[in-house]
Amino acid sequence: MGPYLFIFVALVVLGVTAGLVIVSRRRDHSVEDLDARAGLTAPRDPKDHATVVPPEAPASAPATTATTTTAKGEPAPPVAPAPAAPSGGLGAKIRALFSGATDGAAPTPDTWAALEDLLLKADVGPKGASDLVERVRRAIESGTDPEEALIEEITATFRGDPGLAQASDGLTIVMVVGVNGAGKTTSIGKLARFLAENDKSVSMAACDTFRAAAGEQLETWAERSGSHLTSSERGADPASVAFDGVKAAMANGSDILLIDTAGRLHTKTPLMDELTKVRRVIEKAAGKEPDEVLLVLDGTTGQNGVAQAQAFSDAVGVTGVILTKMDGSAKGGVVIAVREGLEVPVKFVGLGEQLGDLRPFDPAAFAEGLVRG
């Protein structure tokens, strides 16, 4: 039994020793992991980890071009990129469109379609764009430069339109309408200054009794232009103020009466009905229709300006347009749509914020600015 007992004891001792070694190693690894997670020690060598870290993308990876092959294994010819749209103003884009025509090549149907699209983007409207394309087509056939042809045809759209109508005898009545923010009151002040500089005595009627400080604003313009002003307290009946304004202008012997009205959304029927009432009262007080009903149209308004012109024309019979805010990037192409669709001419253009920045509409200058501006 002696030798067997010795062997048994030796195996027990070896087993216990091995177990203690394994437990110790596991404890050491756990401590290291905890320390590494807490940032107390540097991480172990990556070889000891099973976690895969994705490689970082290079700071500026070179662009690669995908290639294809033909059935024979040969590289396929590269696909040409789509041509960039011509840059610059309308004139530069037109020259780019018709660059081939200068070498004797006739414009293609795609060229004319592209020209019409450019005009539509300039807010000229479908009818105006279509008519201008047809007229430019005829002009090019006779050898005219495309850009010059477009300028001439836009100018011709307005050629012969009358200026501000004025009564041959007695008081000239000008009613001014438009949506909120178009610049009606400012335009009236500038128009009063323009008329005064042309030896006309001017009166104003502040019929915008709804907007806060509208009367005070018009009073300031009246003082700056030397005009007589008829006004009332806020909330008064606009038609009543219009009636008093007509009678006061007649009594003062004024040449022209400018009637300011409250800005209103052209889609609001009750407000448009109120405007119709103001016109009826003007006719009753003066014994005649207004000589002009001018719509103030924001040059940045786009095709919504056509809807405005239609609604105000239906309500009060618009006879002309004052195109405002033409001192920035606005091109005012919408007035072509208004002129072509409703036959309403442009009378004045606002070119800035100064008192003298309202001027009679110049068709040639407008066309030049629209195409080359």
C-alpha positions as MATLAB code, in Angstrom:
seq = 'MGPYLFIFVALVVLGVTAGLVIVSRRRDHSVEDLDARAGLTAPRDPKDHATVVPPEAPASAPATTATTTTAKGEPAPPVAPAPAAPSGGLGAKIRALFSGATDGAAPTPDTWAALEDLLLKADVGPKGASDLVERVRRAIESGTDPEEALIEEITATFRGDPGLAQASDGLTIVMVVGVNGAGKTTSIGKLARFLAENDKSVSMAACDTFRAAAGEQLETWAERSGSHLTSSERGADPASVAFDGVKAAMANGSDILLIDTAGRLHTKTPLMDELTKVRRVIEKAAGKEPDEVLLVLDGTTGQNGVAQAQAFSDAVGVTGVILTKMDGSAKGGVVIAVREGLEVPVKFVGLGEQLGDLRPFDPAAFAEGLVRG';
ca = [
       0.000    0.000    0.000;
       2.973    2.258    0.700;
       3.912    2.982   -2.943;
       0.276    3.361   -4.044;
      -0.475    5.788   -1.236;
       2.524    7.930   -2.231;
       1.405    8.043   -5.877;
      -2.151    8.997   -4.864;
      -0.954   11.818   -2.632;
       1.374   13.092   -5.384;
      -1.517   13.215   -7.930;
      -3.729   15.107   -5.474;
      -0.989   17.658   -4.847;
      -0.398   18.162   -8.595;
      -4.133   18.590   -9.248;
      -4.563   21.183   -6.510;
      -1.483   23.066   -7.715;
      -2.747   23.159  -11.331;
      -6.153   24.418  -10.198;
      -4.616   27.221   -8.206;
      -2.499   28.285  -11.196;
      -5.559   28.412  -13.509;
      -7.626   30.449  -11.025;
      -4.747   32.876  -10.554;
      -4.387   33.465  -14.305;
      -8.099   34.049  -14.759;
      -8.036   36.589  -11.942;
      -5.067   38.395  -13.499;
      -6.854   38.657  -16.896;
     -10.027   39.996  -15.272;
      -8.087   42.658  -13.391;
      -6.272   43.697  -16.571;
      -9.536   43.971  -18.479;
     -11.096   46.099  -15.767;
      -8.032   48.334  -15.632;
      -7.994   48.757  -19.404;
     -11.685   49.654  -19.459;
     -11.109   52.224  -16.738;
      -8.159   53.692  -18.689;
      -5.651   52.754  -15.987;
      -3.486   50.630  -18.264;
      -2.744   50.416  -21.951;
      -4.748   47.777  -23.801;
      -3.153   44.423  -24.336;
      -1.557   43.516  -27.592;
      -4.122   43.327  -30.423;
      -3.141   39.715  -30.958;
      -4.791   38.875  -27.640;
      -8.153   40.391  -28.736;
     -10.838   38.962  -30.955;
     -12.471   42.366  -31.666;
     -12.147   43.495  -35.300;
     -11.720   47.279  -35.713;
     -12.749   48.602  -39.158;
      -9.994   50.510  -40.945;
     -10.383   54.321  -41.131;
     -11.286   55.774  -44.503;
      -8.418   57.679  -46.111;
      -8.638   61.455  -45.710;
      -9.047   62.031  -49.431;
      -9.798   58.924  -51.374;
      -8.958   59.266  -55.028;
     -11.957   59.288  -57.339;
     -12.410   56.084  -59.238;
     -14.170   55.576  -62.497;
     -16.213   52.457  -63.075;
     -15.457   50.705  -66.311;
     -17.445   48.215  -68.280;
     -16.390   45.713  -70.878;
     -17.910   44.560  -74.110;
     -18.829   40.970  -74.921;
     -15.342   40.533  -76.379;
     -13.734   41.626  -73.135;
     -12.627   44.996  -74.530;
     -13.152   48.183  -72.482;
     -16.376   49.973  -73.440;
     -16.081   53.604  -74.587;
     -16.636   56.090  -71.713;
     -20.083   57.696  -71.407;
     -19.964   61.440  -72.001;
     -21.318   63.527  -69.091;
     -24.540   65.448  -69.596;
     -23.872   68.989  -70.871;
     -24.121   71.656  -68.183;
     -26.876   74.238  -68.481;
     -25.618   77.528  -69.902;
     -24.640   79.921  -67.129;
     -25.117   83.667  -66.894;
     -28.120   85.828  -67.657;
     -30.900   85.183  -70.109;
     -28.887   86.713  -72.949;
     -25.883   84.440  -72.311;
     -28.137   81.397  -72.268;
     -29.752   82.444  -75.530;
     -26.365   82.933  -77.177;
     -25.363   79.456  -75.998;
     -28.549   77.984  -77.435;
     -28.068   79.594  -80.821;
     -24.284   79.310  -81.039;
     -24.619   76.943  -83.998;
     -26.878   79.343  -85.867;
     -24.039   81.841  -86.185;
     -22.134   79.227  -88.198;
     -25.011   78.746  -90.601;
     -26.683   75.809  -88.861;
     -30.446   76.164  -88.533;
     -31.895   75.987  -85.001;
     -33.498   72.641  -84.218;
     -36.929   72.065  -82.638;
     -35.093   71.355  -79.392;
     -33.508   74.807  -79.596;
     -36.889   76.503  -79.839;
     -38.272   74.368  -77.025;
     -35.310   75.341  -74.849;
     -35.862   79.033  -75.638;
     -39.499   78.763  -74.635;
     -38.448   77.064  -71.392;
     -36.017   79.907  -70.622;
     -38.790   82.457  -71.133;
     -41.139   80.504  -68.893;
     -38.503   80.511  -66.152;
     -38.295   84.293  -66.577;
     -42.042   84.467  -65.653;
     -43.092   85.516  -69.144;
     -46.014   83.085  -69.055;
     -47.113   80.377  -71.526;
     -48.838   82.672  -74.039;
     -46.138   85.320  -73.936;
     -43.367   82.735  -74.253;
     -45.047   80.995  -77.181;
     -45.690   84.269  -79.016;
     -42.155   85.535  -78.470;
     -40.610   82.281  -79.698;
     -42.616   82.448  -82.909;
     -41.680   86.073  -83.521;
     -37.993   85.449  -82.782;
     -38.113   82.461  -85.158;
     -39.289   84.707  -87.983;
     -36.701   87.366  -87.160;
     -33.827   84.848  -87.189;
     -34.923   83.570  -90.575;
     -34.288   87.069  -91.895;
     -30.776   87.095  -90.422;
     -31.262   88.922  -87.106;
     -29.129   87.993  -84.101;
     -31.237   85.862  -81.683;
     -30.506   87.991  -78.628;
     -31.206   91.239  -80.458;
     -34.352   89.718  -81.930;
     -35.695   88.833  -78.486;
     -34.997   92.327  -77.139;
     -36.764   93.870  -80.117;
     -39.787   91.597  -79.843;
     -40.185   92.245  -76.096;
     -39.950   95.961  -76.766;
     -42.573   95.629  -79.507;
     -44.946   93.974  -77.017;
     -45.297   97.301  -75.203;
     -44.681   99.699  -78.061;
     -47.506  102.189  -78.504;
     -48.969  101.660  -75.018;
     -50.294  104.906  -73.526;
     -48.776  106.682  -70.544;
     -50.719  107.963  -67.550;
     -54.199  109.029  -68.632;
     -55.120  112.570  -67.639;
     -58.429  114.364  -67.944;
     -58.512  117.067  -70.584;
     -60.554  119.238  -68.245;
     -61.040  119.112  -64.502;
     -59.775  116.606  -61.957;
     -57.841  113.464  -62.961;
     -58.625  110.607  -60.558;
     -56.136  107.769  -60.099;
     -57.151  104.837  -57.907;
     -54.229  102.668  -56.717;
     -54.795   99.008  -55.731;
     -52.737   95.909  -54.954;
     -51.954   93.173  -52.460;
     -50.293   93.682  -49.095;
     -46.608   94.533  -49.303;
     -46.517   95.374  -53.012;
     -45.574   98.990  -52.276;
     -48.794  100.930  -52.949;
     -48.355  103.757  -50.457;
     -44.700  104.254  -51.333;
     -45.537  104.246  -55.043;
     -48.246  106.872  -54.478;
     -45.753  109.111  -52.694;
     -43.224  108.768  -55.487;
     -45.903  109.280  -58.142;
     -47.030  112.460  -56.380;
     -43.457  113.751  -56.457;
     -43.110  112.888  -60.151;
     -46.351  114.710  -61.007;
     -45.416  117.733  -58.913;
     -42.108  117.968  -60.760;
     -44.153  118.071  -63.955;
     -46.155  121.084  -62.765;
     -49.211  119.187  -61.526;
     -50.990  120.033  -58.287;
     -51.685  116.795  -56.419;
     -54.127  115.700  -53.725;
     -54.211  112.347  -51.917;
     -56.958  110.371  -50.195;
     -55.871  107.933  -47.482;
     -58.491  105.202  -47.940;
     -56.342  102.541  -46.289;
     -58.031  102.901  -42.898;
     -57.241   99.330  -41.880;
     -53.442   99.118  -41.699;
     -51.802  100.639  -38.654;
     -49.890  103.849  -39.449;
     -50.993  103.807  -43.113;
     -52.438  107.313  -42.778;
     -49.282  108.585  -41.075;
     -47.121  107.068  -43.809;
     -49.143  108.739  -46.547;
     -49.061  112.011  -44.601;
     -45.266  111.881  -44.644;
     -45.276  111.324  -48.402;
     -47.750  114.182  -48.861;
     -45.439  116.530  -46.981;
     -42.415  115.425  -48.986;
     -44.221  115.891  -52.304;
     -46.146  119.017  -51.396;
     -49.554  117.351  -51.811;
     -52.846  117.969  -50.051;
     -54.093  115.009  -47.989;
     -57.576  113.873  -47.006;
     -57.617  111.270  -44.242;
     -59.686  109.997  -41.328;
     -59.251  107.998  -38.148;
     -58.282  104.345  -38.303;
     -61.249  102.057  -38.923;
     -63.282  104.658  -40.812;
     -65.257  103.655  -43.893;
     -62.805  103.706  -46.854;
     -65.558  104.649  -49.308;
     -66.481  107.658  -47.151;
     -62.846  108.823  -47.143;
     -62.741  108.430  -50.935;
     -65.890  110.559  -51.279;
     -64.417  113.299  -49.081;
     -61.128  113.094  -50.970;
     -62.809  113.704  -54.327;
     -64.757  116.682  -53.004;
     -61.685  118.183  -51.309;
     -59.540  117.804  -54.445;
     -62.220  119.529  -56.512;
     -62.491  122.345  -53.983;
     -58.698  122.782  -53.932;
     -58.536  122.908  -57.716;
     -56.056  120.024  -57.806;
     -55.035  118.583  -61.160;
     -54.737  114.988  -59.958;
     -56.153  112.974  -57.037;
     -54.284  109.831  -55.958;
     -56.443  107.432  -53.937;
     -54.651  104.930  -51.712;
     -56.540  101.738  -50.817;
     -55.996   98.990  -48.281;
     -53.836   96.094  -49.377;
     -55.836   92.916  -49.701;
     -55.455   89.350  -50.836;
     -56.969   89.025  -54.285;
     -58.494   85.691  -53.216;
     -60.652   87.241  -50.456;
     -64.050   88.041  -51.993;
     -65.416   90.304  -49.200;
     -62.318   92.517  -49.363;
     -62.538   92.754  -53.144;
     -66.226   93.649  -52.825;
     -65.242   96.495  -50.513;
     -62.827   97.743  -53.158;
     -65.642   97.663  -55.717;
     -67.717   99.797  -53.353;
     -64.921  102.390  -53.119;
     -64.868  102.679  -56.896;
     -68.658  103.126  -57.057;
     -68.492  105.929  -54.483;
     -65.696  107.632  -56.441;
     -67.862  107.589  -59.547;
     -70.787  109.045  -57.584;
     -68.687  111.825  -56.052;
     -66.871  112.767  -59.285;
     -69.677  112.112  -61.739;
     -67.315  109.941  -63.794;
     -65.197  106.812  -63.624;
     -61.607  107.009  -62.345;
     -59.280  108.019  -65.164;
     -56.829  105.318  -64.084;
     -56.953  102.244  -61.845;
     -53.325  101.304  -61.309;
     -52.319   97.898  -59.961;
     -49.058   97.941  -58.006;
     -47.282   94.706  -58.886;
     -44.174   93.418  -57.131;
     -41.523   92.602  -59.748;
     -40.505   89.514  -57.752;
     -44.004   88.028  -57.550;
     -43.707   85.623  -60.488;
     -46.747   84.118  -62.166;
     -48.923   84.865  -59.145;
     -48.955   88.388  -60.536;
     -51.192   87.222  -63.382;
     -53.791   85.956  -60.905;
     -53.564   89.251  -59.024;
     -54.064   91.268  -62.192;
     -57.043   89.140  -63.232;
     -58.764   89.416  -59.829;
     -58.285   93.177  -59.508;
     -59.317   93.705  -63.119;
     -62.542   91.810  -62.488;
     -63.256   93.871  -59.361;
     -62.312   97.420  -60.340;
     -61.192   97.393  -63.986;
     -57.393   97.774  -63.843;
     -56.109  100.112  -66.558;
     -52.368   99.980  -65.896;
     -49.530   98.563  -63.825;
     -46.897  100.109  -61.569;
     -44.058   97.574  -61.474;
     -42.126   97.843  -58.202;
     -38.943   96.469  -56.609;
     -37.007   96.387  -59.856;
     -33.785   97.588  -58.213;
     -32.516   94.104  -57.286;
     -32.499   90.738  -59.030;
     -36.151   90.994  -60.049;
     -36.694   90.987  -63.809;
     -40.443   91.541  -63.898;
     -41.089   89.150  -66.767;
     -44.607   88.673  -65.369;
     -45.696   92.007  -66.869;
     -45.339   90.447  -70.311;
     -47.823   87.787  -69.256;
     -50.139   90.478  -67.866;
     -49.808   92.584  -71.021;
     -50.359   89.661  -73.372;
     -53.097   87.968  -71.364;
     -55.106   90.938  -70.065;
     -53.918   93.733  -72.366;
     -53.007   95.865  -69.355;
     -50.064   98.203  -70.071;
     -47.268   99.138  -67.685;
     -47.302  102.820  -66.726;
     -44.469  103.214  -64.186;
     -41.492  101.284  -62.795;
     -40.015  101.546  -59.300;
     -36.231  101.334  -59.479;
     -35.195  102.058  -55.885;
     -36.064  103.484  -52.484;
     -35.421  107.147  -53.203;
     -38.202  109.650  -53.840;
     -37.225  110.086  -57.482;
     -36.914  106.351  -58.250;
     -40.361  105.961  -59.844;
     -40.160  106.544  -63.589;
     -42.369  106.155  -66.646;
     -42.078  102.685  -68.137;
     -39.485  102.424  -70.928;
     -40.124   99.253  -73.004;
     -36.654   99.224  -74.590;
     -34.864   99.603  -71.243;
     -37.075   96.930  -69.707;
     -36.367   94.466  -72.531;
     -32.652   95.184  -72.314;
     -32.669   94.569  -68.572;
     -34.705   91.383  -68.836;
     -32.464   89.820  -71.477;
     -29.059   91.210  -70.562;
     -29.464   92.293  -66.951;
];
